[in-house]
Amino acid sequence: MQAQIWDGDSRMDWEELRLVQVLARHGSLSAAARSLGTTQPTLSRRLDAFETKCGHKLFERHSNGLMPTVACQSILSILEQMEASALAVERRFAAQEEGLQGTVTVTTLDWLGDYVIAPILAKFAADHPGITINLINDSRRFNLSRRDADIAFRFGGFDQKDIVEWKVAEVRYGLFASRDYIGRFGKPATGDSTAHSIVELAEAPVRVSLSTWLKEILPDARVILRTNSIRSQLSAVEAGVAVATLPFFLAADRLGLLAVDTGNSPPTLPLVIGVHSDMRRIPRIRKLIDFAVSEFVGLRSRLSPARP
């Protein structure tokens, strides 16, 4: 969209102003370049040219990033409104699309995408040759309003406006250790935990409950590794050097791993599908959501098995 902003000696379009917004949002040329799929030198040249064009310095460049000037700060709220309006127009046009063809971008994270979501999407795509699905496994919370993705599978809920949610499952976690670990250090249990080592999941809002539960059970255990990946936790547990809080779906059938009954109720996390309200009726998106919801009916007992 090349909307002209003013007439005069210089003319600005939305892409020039969007550059300012993206730079302010990311705080550095390198991060902004990655988000726009370009290079840092290219963005630097574009910024220099735009500052010359508009006659104002918009950013102070420091070793740790970019600092918006007063002139820049004075227009940022307007740019946010412009972006919201432009995105609303894009979503309205997209909502008019008909038929089961086109691309759907799905975002989820880590093990969930690899072992649960990917098979569902592959089955759907196999039956709908006109639809291409892009799956992004990333811990970042993609913005559905900005169309960073069309559909998101997340633990917990959504804090963005105009998101329609479906809770599809509860995912149960538990304390897991290898047989070798238990043979050397004993069974982890409530009480003296100084002999034990744990792998901890890097904290995020929906993951705090997992770390809190583990610390309540083994308050004096040594944290030998922190990671943002469930798969990394699983590998460390399989190596026999630590215990960790892992999803039953991923760990219960692993040869040599045991679920340790601690006597405490294991944590569960709600799994939710989200889509922007403007996009939910696009046929290919609606069809995929309906298919995923139906697939999770058969997965619920594996994602949240009953306690023995």
N, C-alpha and C positions, 0 to 999 in steps of 0.2 A: 504494500500500500504506500503510494508516494504522495501523501496529502501535503499540499503546500501550506506553509504556516503564515508567511506574509509576503507582500509585494514590496519592491524597493530595489536598491542597488544590489542587495543579496537576497537570495531566496533559499529558504530552508525546507527540507522535507523530513518526514517522520524518521527515516533511517539515521539521519544526522543527529536528531534529538534523542533517538533511542540509544545511540552510542553513549551519550552523556549519562543516561539512566543506567545502562549496564555497567559502565565504569564506576559509578557511584555505588551501585548495588554490590559489586564484587570487591572494590577497594584496591584493585591492582590491575595493571595492564595484562599480566600473564593470566590471571584468573578470568578476566573478561574475554581475553582471546580464546581461551579454551571453551568458554560457554558459547561463543559465536562461531567457533570452528575456523578461526583465522590465526594469524601470528601476532606476536607482541610488536615487532617493528611496524607492521601494517597498521595496527591500532594506534600506535604512537604517531605515525604520520597523519592518520585521519583526525586525531585529536588536535594536533598542531594546526592543520588546515582549517578545522572548524573554529578553533579559538581565534584564528586570524580573521575568518569570515564574519564571525559575530562581534568581534571587537572586544571580547572579554576573556580574561583568564579564568578557566573553570576549575582547574585542579592544581594544587601544589604537589610537586613530585618529591617524595621522600624515599629513603632507603627501604622503608617497610611498606611502601604503597603510595596510594593517591589520597589526598585530602581535599574534599570539595571546598572551593572558595565561597565567599558570601554570595557572589553572583550565581554560582551553581546551586547553592542551597535554596536560593529564592525561587527556583523554577522546578525543583524536584517533585513537589506535590502536584504541580500541573502536569508534569510528565507521567506521574503515576496515573492520573485521571485519563490522560490521552491513551496510555497503554491499555487501561481497563476498557476504554471505549473501543479501541481497535480490536482487542481480543474478543469483545462481545460481538462485534460485527463478523469476525472470522467464525466464531462458534455458531452464529445464526445461519451463515451461509452453509457451514458444514452440516448443520442439522437438516438442511433441505435435501441432502444426498439420499438417494434411494438405491435399493438393490444390495446384494451381498458381494460387494467387491470394494477393493481399496485396502488401505493399511490401518492396522490398529497397533498402537504402542502401549505396552503393558509394563508397569514397574512393580517390582517387589524386591526382596532382599535375600542374599546369602543362601542358606540351605533350602529355604522355602521355595525359592525360584527354581533351584536345581532339581529338587526331588519331588516337589508337589505341583507347582504351577506349570513347569515346562511340559510334563507329560499331558496335562490337561489341554494346554494350548496346541501341542502337536496333534493330538487327536482331533481337535476342532478344525485345525487348518487342513488336515488330511481330507476331511469331508466337505471343505469349502475352498476349492481351488482358486476362487477369485479373490480371496482374502489373504493378505500377507501380514504376519504378526511379528513385531519387533519386541523382544523381551529384554528388559534392562534390570539386571540384578545389582542393586546399589543401595547402600544404607541411607543415602540422602532422601529427604522427603520431597519428591518432585511435585511441582505446583500444577495441579490440574486446571486451574483457572487460566494459566498461561499456556496451556496445552503442551507442557513438558512431556506429558503422557496422557493417554486417553482413559486408561483404567489403572487403578492402583490396588494391590493387595497389601494390607498392612496389619500389624498388631496394634490394637488400640483403635482410636477413632481419628477423625479428621478435624483440623482446626480452621480449615478454609471455609469461606462462605459458599453456599449454593452447591454443596456436595451431597449427593444421594448415596446412602450407605446400605449395605446388606451384611449382616453378621452371618458367616457361613460355618464357623466351627469354633470350638475351644481347643487350644493346643496345650496339652499337658506336658510338663517338664518334671524331671526327677534328678536325684543324685546318682551319678554313675561312676564306677571304678572298674579297673580290670582285675581279673582273677590274680594276676601276678602282683598287682599293687596290694590287694587285700592279704595275700600270702606274706608279703614283707612288712606291711605296716598295720595290718589289722583292719577290721571293718570300721569305717567312719561312722560315728554315732554322736548323739548329743552328750556332752561332757568334755573331758580333756581332749583337746584337738591339737596339741602342740606337735604331735608326731606327724601330722598330715600336711600335705601340700595341695593347693587348689589352683585351678586356672579360672580366672575371672573374666566375665564378659564386660567389655568397655561399656560404661553406663550411658544409656540414653533414656528418655522419659519412660518408654514402655519396658525397658529392660531393668530398671532399678529394682523391681520386685524380685527378679531372679537373683541379683547380687545380694539383696537384703536377706532373702531366705537362706542362701548359702552361708552368709556370715552368722546368722542366728544358729545354724546347726554346728558350724565349725569356726567359732569366733577367734580362736588362737592359731588357726592354721596359717602356714606361710603361703602367700600369694607368689607363685613362681612365674606367672605369665598373665598379662592382660591383653586381650585381643578383641577386635570388633567382629570376629568371625566365629560362628558356631562350628564350622568345619575345622578350624584351627584348634578349638577346644577339644573336639572329638579326637583329633590326631594325637594331642598331648595325653589324653586319657588312655588311648590305645597303646601309647608308648610305655604305659605303666608307671609314670612318674608323678601323677597327680589325679585328683578327682575334679569333677565339674558338674554344673547343672546343665543338662542336655534334654532336648525333646525326645520323648519316647519313640516317636515316629522314626527318628533318625538312629537312635542308639540301642533300642531294645533288641533288635535282631543282629547286632554286631557280635561276631564270634569272639568270645573272651571277655565281653563286658557284662557287668551285672548292675542291675538297679538296686540301690541300697535303700532298704526300708528304714527311714529315720524316725518314724512315729509321728512326724509332722505332716500336715497336709501339703502335698506338692503344689507348686504354683501352676496356674494355667493362664494363658493369654488369649484374649478374643481375637479371632482372625476376621477381618472386615474387607469387603470389596467397596471401593468408592469410584464414582464417576461424576463429572460435572453435570448439573441438571440440564444444561443446554445440549449435552451430547448423548444423553441416555436413550433417546428415541432413534438415533441413527441405526438403521437396520443391522449393520455388521457388528456394532458395539452392543446393541441390545441382545442380539443372537448369541454373542460370545458370553455375555454376563449370564444369560439364562442357562447356557450349557455348563458354565463353571459352577453355578449354584447347584445344578442337578448332580454334577460329579462329586461335589463335597458331601452330598448326602451319603454316598457310599464310603467316604473317607473318614467320617466323623469318629467311628469306633477306633480307628488306627491312630488318629491324631490325639484322641483323648481316651485312652483305654481305661477301663474300670480298675480300681485298685484291687490287688489280690487279697 
